[in-house]
Amino acid sequence: MAKDRREPKQPGGGRSGEKSPDGKPGIGTRSVRAGEDSPNPYHSITQPIVQAATYTFRNSAELLDFKEGRIERDEYGRYGNPTVRAVERKLAALDEGEDALLFSSGMSAVTTTLLAFLAPGAHMILTEECYRRTRQFCTTLLSRYGVETSLVAPGDVQRVAALIRPETRLILTESPTNPYLHVIDLDALTGLARERGVKIMIDSTFATPYNQRPLTFGVDLVIHSGTKYLAGHNDVMAGAVVGGASLVSALRDLQGILGCVLDAHAAYLFLRGLKTFELRMARHNENGAAVARFLESHRKVRKVYYPGLEGHPSYKVAREQMSGHGGVVSFEIDGDFEASNAFIDRLRIPRIAPSLGGVESLVENVALMSYYELGPEGWREMGIADSLVRYSAGIEDADDIIADLKQSLDQV
């Protein structure tokens, strides 16, 4: 495995001001500078918000040049926007992809990609532990159109190999997964996929390009919910796909039909958030690790799920292929559903809310927030303990976060 993918002191290929081993600018430099026009038409240091639905042509000759590919420019807002394109170029640079495509949400990025590459009669493999709406889309909606989905436990590469058949077109997994944070062995999975001629798509929302870059392992496409760590401020909905130019181009064509595009103002907020991406991720990593170690030592906590802890089943692979482990920590307290909710209600710093990766700490009882309609029996079938808490550590002071956790746990 290449050293730059596992060196914990240089997340994403180098700290700000450092070069990565292959000579690329460090991730801090890419976060600030990559992808933006300099100078732009207005000579502003900040990328302008181009709030336009349609674009004019000076004359018919210019339109003809555009249609025949002699010039590149915008025509209509559903097919492209300068502000959006700046974010796409920046994301491609961060993830070391050839191209990127923005969407109106992470879910629209997932669904559009699946619709682009799966036809009736196709088969895909999906890890059981994934975002519930992704699983729902695959097992309910896609099945109506003749696409079959096989579910597999995270990290079970042998089972994946056994499930591959001639009509298998795609393997989709998260890494780390939600909510138990299993990390997929990307070397093993990409080796299998290349051997069997199957494409791999990784939802890397929890890792981000700061901690893991799946394309460098041979993954075909990377999905992000830009709403989370990338934009980072809980104020914008966005999704992204990053990968090879030909695959992203095919997705761009379908996006133009389906219309799930990101507007210019949301793209500007996304771009603004990315400027501090490296700084925020360093703090998220530090806070997540500190919270996990504290929880592991507390007598009122039964189990902690964090890939940076030696007791986590993915610890070894996470240490080898990730440079940090993010701010999300899942854990089971010593109590039942009601005790878990009471513990959460006593916390003073985090807000009770879905999502993760913003500057504010967020907390939820997973069964209540995401699976409540299934009831206790459904929780057990999904492998969700009724006392499972997911804590997304923000960028507040770690000592304050831990003191708050302690005062609530001591009352359990």
N, C-alpha and C positions, 0 to 999 in steps of 0.2 A: 504494500500500500504506500502511495506517495506520501512523503513526509509532510507536505504542506496541508494535507487533509487531516492530520492527527496531532499536529504540534499545538498544544494548548496555549502557548504564549503568543501565538499569532493567529487569532481567530479570523476567518475569512480571508486569509492571505496577507496578514500584516496589520499591525496597529497603525493608526493615523501617523503619516510621516515615514512609515517603513515600507520598503518594497517586499513583495512576496518573493519566494524562491525563484519564480519564473519571470521576475522583473515587472510584474503588473503593479500599479499603484496599490497602496494599502486600502483596506475597506473603508477607513475613515475618509480618505481622499476621494474614493469612488462615491461614497454616500453624499458628499458635498458637491462634487464637480462633474461627475459622469452624466452624460446624456443631454446636457443643457446647451443650447445655442449660445456661443459667445464670440462676437457680440450678437445679441438678438436685434430685431428690427428697431427696437426703441432704446437700445443701449442701457437697459435697466439691469441691475445686478440680479434681481429676482426674475425668474421666468414669468412672462406675462400670462394672464388668464385670457385666452382667446375665446370669448363668449360668443360663438357664432354657430348657427345651424347650417348655413350655406355660404359658399365662397364664389366670388365672381371671377369671370375671365375677361381679359382686356379685349379680346377679339376671337374670332373663330379659329384663327391660326394657332393661338395659344391652347385652345381647347383640343384641337387636333393633335398638337404636340403631346398634350397630357394623355389623350386616349391611346396614342401609339407608343407611349413609354419614353419619350425623349426628355421629358421633364417630370420631376416629382413635386407634387403640391397637393393641396386639399381641394375637394370638390363638394362634399356634403358631410354633415356632422356625424352621420351614422358610420361613415367609412374612415374617419380619422379627424384628429384635432391636434394642433401644435403643442398645446399644454399636455395633453394625454401622451403624445409621442415622446415628450421629454422624460416623463416618468417611465415609460416602457424602455427607453434606452438605458436609463439609470438601473432599472431592475435587471436588465440583461447583463449589464456590467457587474453588478453585485453577485449574481448567481452564476456568472461565467457561461452564459448562454449566448447564442447567436442573435436571438430576437425574443421579444416579450410582447404580450398582449394584455391590455387592461380590460376588466369587466366591471359591471355595476355592483357585483358582490362576489364573495368567494364561492358561493353556491352556484351562481351563474357561470363561473369559470369551470367548475366541475361538470355541470350538466351539459354545457356546450361542447366540452371536450369529449365527453362520453357519446353524445349524439353524433359528433363528427367521425368517430372511429369505430362505432359499433353499428352493424346492420342486422336486420332480421336473420336469425339463424346463428348469430355470433355468440360466443361464450366469453365471459370474463371471470377473473378471480379477484375477490375482495376480502380484505382482512376483517374479521368479526368486530374487532375493537376499532371503530372509526366513528366519525361524526354521524350522528343518527340520521340526519337528513340525507347524507350521501348514501347510506345503507338503504334508506327508505326509497330513494329514487331508483336505485339499482334493482331492488327486489320487488318493487311494486310497479312503477311506471314503465321501466325498461322491459319488464317481463310481458307487459301487454303488447309490446311490439316485437316479440319473438327473440329477445335477448335473454340468455340464461346467465345467472350469477351463482358462482360457488363461493361459499364463505370458508375461511381458513383462519386458524389461530395465528396471531402475530408472531413472526419469526420462524414459523414451521416451514422451512424451505423444502424439506422432503415431501411434505403434504402438498405443497404447491406443485412440485414436480409431478406428483401422482395425479393431480387434477388437470394438468395441461393435456389438451386433446387437439385434433387438427383444426377445429373451429375456434380455438382460444385465440383471442386477439389482443387482450390487455390484462395486465396485472395492476391493480390499484391498491395502494396502502398508504397509511400515514406513517411518519417517522419523525419524532416520537408520536405514539398513538394517544388517543383521548378516551378515557381519563387516566389510564394506568401507566402511560409514558414508556411503553416498550419501544425499543430502538431496533430497526430492521437492519440486518447485515446486508448492506448494499452490494458489497463485493460478491457475496454468494448469490444474491437474487439476480443481479445483472448478468452474472456468468450463466446462470440457468436460462434466463430469458434469451440471451444471445444464442445459446446452443439450440433452443427450441423455436426461435423465430417469433417471439412474443414481445410486444412493447410493454414498457413499465412506466407508470405514472406515480409519482410520489407527492403526497400532500405534505409539504414541509413547513406548514404554518407555525408549528410549535418550535421548530429548530431555527428557522430563518437562515439566510445566507451567512450570517455572522457565525453560526455554530456548525453548519453543515451545508455542503453544496453537492447535492446528489448528481448533478450533471457531470461532475468530474469523475464519478464512478461508472458512468455509462448509462445512467437513467435517461429515458427519452424526453420526458416532460416533467416539470416541477409545477405544482399548484401552490398558490398562497392565498389565504384570506388576508388581503391588505388591510382590512379593518383592525387587525390585531397588532403585532409588534412592528410591522413595517411602517404604517402610518402613525401608530403609537399613542394617539391622544383621545381615543374613544369618541371621535367626532366626524368620522367619515366611513361610509360603506364602500368597499372596493375589493376586487379579486384580481388575480393575475395568473397567467400561464407563461412559463419560460422554457425555452428549448431550442432545437435546431430550426433554422430559417424555414425549411420546407414544411415542417409540421405546423409551425406557428402561422405560416401563410395560409394553410388550409383552414385553420381555425378562424383566421381573420375573415376569410370569405364567408364562412357560415355565420359569424357574428354579424356581418352586414345584412344577412337575411333575418336572423332572429332578433337583432336590435338591442341586445343586452350590453349597451355601451356605457362608459363612465362619462359623466358630464365634466366640463372644463373646470368648474369651481371645485368639485370633489377632487379632481386630479391635482389642482393647486394645493389643496390641503394635504394630499398624499405626498406631494413633492416636498412641502415644507417639513412634514414629519420625518422624511428620509434624511434630511440634512443632519439630524441629531441621532440617526439610527445607531451608529457605533457607540456613542456615549451612553445611550439608553440601554442597549443590550449588555454592555459591560456591567451596568448597575443591576439589571434584571438577573443576570447570571449570579452575581455576588449575593443578592438578596435571596434568590431561590435556593442556593446552596446553604446559606446561613439558616434559613427557615427549615429546610429539610434536616439539617444536623440537629437543630434544637428539638424538632418534633420527634426525631428518632430517639432522643434521650429522655423524653417525658413519659412518666409512668401511666398517664391517662390516654396515651396514643397506642393503639394496637399494631398498626402497620403504616409505614410511610412508603410511598411510591415516587421515587425520584432517581433517574438513571445515574446521577452523580454519587449515589450511595452504594457502597460495596454489596449491600444486601439485595439490591435490585437485580432481577434476572438479566437485564440488559447492560449491566455495569461494564462488563469487559468490552463489548462491541461499541458501547457509547464512548468509552475512554479512547478507543482506537480511531473512531471515525468522526467524533465530534470534538470541538474545541471548547465547548461549554454546554450547559444543560438547561438554560432558560429559567424563567421565573415561576413556572407552574409546578406546584407540589400537591399531590393528592394524598390523602391520609384517612384512616379510619380511627375514630375516637372510641374510647371505652364506654360504649353506650348504644342506645337504639336510635330510631328515627327521631323521636322527640328530643332525646338528649343532644343529638347532633344539631338540631334546629335551635335549641336553647343556647348551645355553645356559640353558634354563629350570631345569634341575636345579642350576645354579650360583647362581641367584638366592637371596637370603637374606630379602628382605622379603615378596614376594607368596607366597600359598599357591597350590598347583596345584589348581584347582577349577573347575567350571562356574559359571555365573551371573556377575553383575556388580552394580555399584552400591552395594555395602556399604561400611562404613567401612574394612574391610581390603582391601588390594590383592590381586587375584587374577590368575592368569596361566594360559594354556593354549596348547598347540599345537592349532590349530583342527581339523586333519585327524585328529589322534589323539583329541581329546576328543569331537568331534561327528560325525565322518564315517568313523571307523576301519573299520567293517564294509564300507564301499564299496570300499576298497582304492585304490591309486594311480590306476587308470583311472577309477574313480568320482570321485575327488577332482578329476581334470582335467575331467570332464564337469560337475561342480558349480562349476568355477572356483575351487577351493580349492588354493592352492599348498601343497606339503608342508612348506615352511619358514615358513608363516604363523603368527605369534604374535598372540594377542589379550591385551592387558594392560588390566585394569580398575584404574585408579589410585584408591586409597582416599583417606583424609584424613591419611595420614602426611606428614611433612615432605618437600617436593619434593626438597630437596637430598639427602636420604637415599635416596629412590627412584632418583634419577638416578645417584648414586654406585654404587648396587647394580647398576643396568643397565650402567654403564660397566665395572665390574670383570668382569662376565660376558662382555660383548661383546668386551673386549680379549683374551679367551682363545679366541674363535672361530677 
